[in-house]
């Protein structure tokens, strides 16, 4: 219990401060009452004085509903343990001895002995005479430890977000994204799984998901460049008040020095494939395979269709059928956070490109999302189990051509996880660990295959990073990221689907 309180004092937990102050006051009184033990009471007094001076330091909140539950459990645990011990000693009358004399418990003696189990070093001289009596005495400690331990967990729990962002918060975030969104992640920041922190000036927002002790922001702060540092500092303090570790997923390389200056650590997690649409062409030897794929499918009677929002209910029904078949094929489940999922309210308002078979059915589709700076990207990519060779190449090449006609400058093919990690001279040990994992997880996740597919379209590769507070926080933020990405379906996350 003391180690738990010490750990949470380090986390600046207000509840831990209150509990410790209470224990120190009890300690001082007990040391004085038991025999005027001035030395030990003085030590407790010094600690109490120091904690009182530092009271403003302990600002990290606990989850309020959990605090209420913890208090109820704590009171219930004390009453139950007291009743359990008292009844047990009364029933087991004659099976214990004190100073080699058998003890006959009445109700008052049983109550006193239960208190003695917790507050005296020698259990008031109690010695069990039978094996069952020894088991019962030990069970009092077990019952007390389990119930009080659970109460402590509830009292010290980080703040849990139970409600999604309000309508006004979403509207404000949408306005900021429309004005300052730099990448296609900005569009995904508006999906319903996100909560929002707004900078002190109100000009920037950070879209994040809180899980356990980690609050994972999607990308960098969205807003004016001059407001970015204040947004990061404000989010950092906001997280610490809620007993969270702040982290940023898929950040651009632009502000790495700023993150480092503010005390964060940085690790590369992959590379983003960005195609220059203005220079994209299917001509030349390098793109012969793409031309072949398009020609073969069109000659076989397949057709490519582009759909503008809002999408019809019939189209959504056909896309859902393809999506369900794809999820079953990859033995996976929908991911969230840094990608979209088959969420009709979201998909209906996006552009979609689909390939229809000669009989009119959709064999594959993808939806496109755009940022404000002439950048468009792909989100969902789904196909049926059985498709013609080159179907996905045809789908992507057609998307690039369509976006070229629409006047976009760049096309974001998405993150290639672990690509380029560990290749730089300054790569740290953590990046080398990621390389090791990528080599040994290749049978579950086809990292290199996805990278090779995107490379067919001649993109430039831009590094993306994961920004986190410290090595000590890494387990918490990684678990939070996995929970956010999987939508808290951890078992589904371990399946090979993507």
Long-range contacts (C-beta under 8 A, 24 or more apart in sequence): 1-148, 1-149, 1-152, 4-152, 4-156, 8-156, 9-58, 11-60, 11-243, 12-57, 12-58, 12-59, 12-60, 12-240, 13-58, 13-60, 13-62, 13-156, 13-243, 14-58, 14-59, 14-60, 14-61, 14-62, 15-62, 15-67, 15-155, 15-156, 16-58, 16-156, 17-51, 17-55, 17-58, 19-155, 20-51, 21-48, 21-51, 21-52, 24-48, 24-51, 59-240, 59-241, 60-240, 60-241, 60-242, 60-243, 61-159, 61-241, 61-242, 61-243, 62-155, 62-156, 62-157, 62-158, 62-159, 62-243, 63-157, 63-158, 63-159, 63-160, 64-159, 65-160, 65-162, 66-154, 66-155, 66-157, 66-160, 67-154, 67-155, 67-157, 69-154, 70-151, 70-152, 70-153, 70-154, 70-155, 70-157, 71-151, 71-155, 73-147, 73-150, 73-151, 73-154, 74-147, 74-148, 74-151, 74-155, 76-147, 77-144, 77-147, 77-148, 77-150, 77-151, 78-148, 80-143, 80-147, 81-114, 81-140, 81-143, 81-144, 81-147, 82-111, 82-114, 82-115, 84-140, 84-143, 85-110, 85-113, 85-114, 85-117, 85-140, 86-110, 86-111, 86-114, 88-136, 88-140, 89-113, 89-114, 92-132, 92-133, 92-136, 95-128, 95-129, 95-130, 95-132, 95-133, 96-126, 96-127, 96-128, 96-129, 96-133, 96-137, 97-126, 97-127, 97-129, 98-124, 98-125, 98-126, 98-127, 99-125, 100-127, 102-129, 114-140, 117-141, 118-144, 158-212, 158-213, 158-242, 158-243, 158-244, 159-210, 159-242, 159-243, 159-244, 160-210, 161-195, 161-210, 164-192, 164-193, 164-195, 165-194, 165-195, 165-196, 169-195, 169-196, 169-198, 170-196, 172-196, 172-198, 172-202, 172-205, 173-205, 173-207, 173-222, 176-203, 176-204, 176-205, 176-222, 176-223, 177-205, 177-222, 177-372, 178-372, 179-372, 180-204, 180-222, 180-223, 180-224, 180-372, 181-222, 181-371, 181-372, 181-373, 182-220, 182-222, 182-252, 182-371, 182-372, 182-373, 182-375, 183-219, 183-252, 183-371, 183-375, 183-377, 183-412, 184-369, 184-370, 184-371, 184-375, 184-376, 184-377, 184-379, 184-412, 185-218, 185-219, 185-250, 185-338, 186-219, 186-222, 186-371, 186-372, 187-369, 187-370, 187-371, 188-218, 188-337, 188-338, 188-339, 188-340, 188-369, 188-379, 189-218, 189-219, 189-222, 191-336, 191-340, 191-343, 191-346, 192-343, 192-345, 193-336, 193-337, 193-484, 193-487, 194-218, 197-231, 197-234, 197-235, 197-238, 199-223, 199-227, 199-230, 199-231, 199-234, 200-230, 200-234, 201-227, 201-230, 203-227, 204-228, 204-230, 204-231, 205-231, 206-231, 206-235, 208-235, 209-337, 209-480, 209-484, 210-242, 210-244, 210-480, 211-479, 211-480, 211-483, 211-484, 211-488, 212-476, 212-479, 212-480, 212-483, 213-243, 213-244, 213-245, 213-473, 213-476, 213-477, 213-480, 214-244, 214-245, 214-247, 214-473, 214-476, 214-477, 214-478, 214-479, 214-480, 214-481, 215-239, 215-242, 215-244, 215-245, 215-246, 215-247, 215-480, 216-247, 216-248, 216-249, 216-337, 216-477, 216-480, 216-481, 216-484, 217-246, 217-247, 217-248, 217-249, 218-249, 218-250, 218-337, 218-338, 219-248, 219-249, 219-250, 219-251, 219-252, 220-248, 220-251, 220-252, 220-254, 220-255, 228-255, 228-258, 229-258, 229-262, 232-258, 232-259, 232-262, 233-262, 236-262, 245-468, 245-469, 245-473, 245-476, 245-477, 245-480, 246-469, 247-466, 247-467, 247-468, 247-469, 247-473, 247-477, 247-480, 247-481, 248-465, 248-466, 248-467, 248-468, 249-337, 249-338, 249-466, 249-467, 249-481, 250-338, 250-415, 250-464, 250-465, 250-466, 251-464, 251-465, 251-466, 251-467, 252-462, 252-464, 252-465, 253-462, 253-463, 253-465, 256-465, 256-467, 259-467, 263-469, 264-467, 264-468, 264-469, 265-467, 265-468, 265-469, 265-470, 265-471, 266-465, 266-466, 266-467, 267-428, 267-430, 267-431, 267-434, 267-465, 267-466, 267-468, 268-420, 268-421, 268-422, 268-424, 268-427, 268-431, 268-463, 268-464, 268-465, 268-466, 269-415, 269-417, 269-418, 269-421, 269-434, 269-464, 269-465, 269-466, 270-415, 270-416, 270-417, 270-418, 270-419, 270-420, 270-421, 270-463, 270-464, 271-415, 271-416, 271-419, 271-420, 271-461, 271-462, 271-463, 271-464, 272-412, 272-413, 272-414, 272-415, 272-416, 272-461, 272-462, 272-463, 272-464, 273-412, 273-413, 273-414, 273-416, 273-454, 273-455, 273-457, 273-459, 273-460, 273-461, 274-410, 274-411, 274-412, 274-413, 274-459, 274-460, 274-461, 274-462, 275-400, 275-410, 275-411, 275-412, 275-413, 275-457, 275-458, 275-459, 276-409, 276-410, 276-460, 277-400, 277-403, 277-404, 277-408, 277-409, 277-410, 277-411, 278-404, 278-409, 280-400, 280-401, 280-404, 280-411, 280-457, 280-458, 282-397, 282-401, 286-458, 287-458, 289-390, 289-393, 289-456, 290-393, 290-394, 290-397, 290-456, 290-457, 292-390, 293-389, 293-390, 293-391, 293-393, 293-394, 293-397, 294-390, 294-393, 294-394, 294-397, 294-398, 296-388, 296-389, 296-390, 297-355, 297-388, 297-390, 297-391, 297-394, 300-358, 300-388, 301-357, 301-358, 302-355, 302-356, 302-357, 302-358, 302-363, 302-388, 302-394, 303-355, 303-356, 304-353, 304-354, 304-355, 304-356, 304-394, 304-395, 304-398, 305-353, 305-354, 305-355, 305-356, 306-351, 306-352, 306-353, 306-402, 307-351, 307-352, 307-353, 307-354, 308-351, 309-348, 309-349, 309-350, 309-351, 310-348, 310-349, 311-347, 311-348, 311-350, 311-352, 315-352, 315-354, 316-344, 316-347, 316-348, 318-361, 318-362, 319-347, 319-352, 319-354, 319-362, 319-365, 319-382, 321-362, 322-362, 322-363, 322-364, 322-365, 322-382, 322-383, 322-384, 323-380, 323-382, 325-384, 325-385, 326-382, 326-383, 326-384, 326-385, 327-497, 328-385, 329-385, 330-495, 330-496, 330-497, 330-498, 331-495, 331-496, 331-497, 332-492, 332-495, 332-496, 332-497, 332-498, 333-486, 333-487, 333-489, 333-492, 333-493, 333-495, 333-497, 334-487, 335-485, 335-486, 335-487, 335-493, 335-498, 336-484, 336-485, 336-486, 336-487, 337-481, 337-484, 337-485, 338-415, 338-485, 339-379, 339-380, 339-414, 340-367, 340-369, 340-379, 340-380, 341-380, 341-487, 342-380, 347-380, 350-379, 353-395, 353-398, 353-399, 353-402, 355-391, 355-394, 355-395, 363-387, 363-388, 363-391, 364-391, 364-392, 364-395, 365-395, 366-395, 366-396, 366-399, 368-399, 368-403, 370-408, 373-409, 374-407, 374-408, 374-409, 374-410, 375-408, 375-409, 375-410, 375-411, 375-412, 376-403, 376-406, 376-408, 376-410, 376-411, 376-412, 377-411, 377-412, 377-413, 377-414, 378-411, 378-412, 378-413, 378-414, 379-414, 392-453, 393-456, 396-457, 397-457, 400-457, 413-454, 413-457, 413-459, 414-454, 415-464, 416-447, 416-450, 416-451, 416-454, 416-461, 417-445, 417-447, 417-450, 418-447, 419-447, 419-451, 419-461, 420-461, 420-463, 444-496, 445-496, 445-498, 450-498
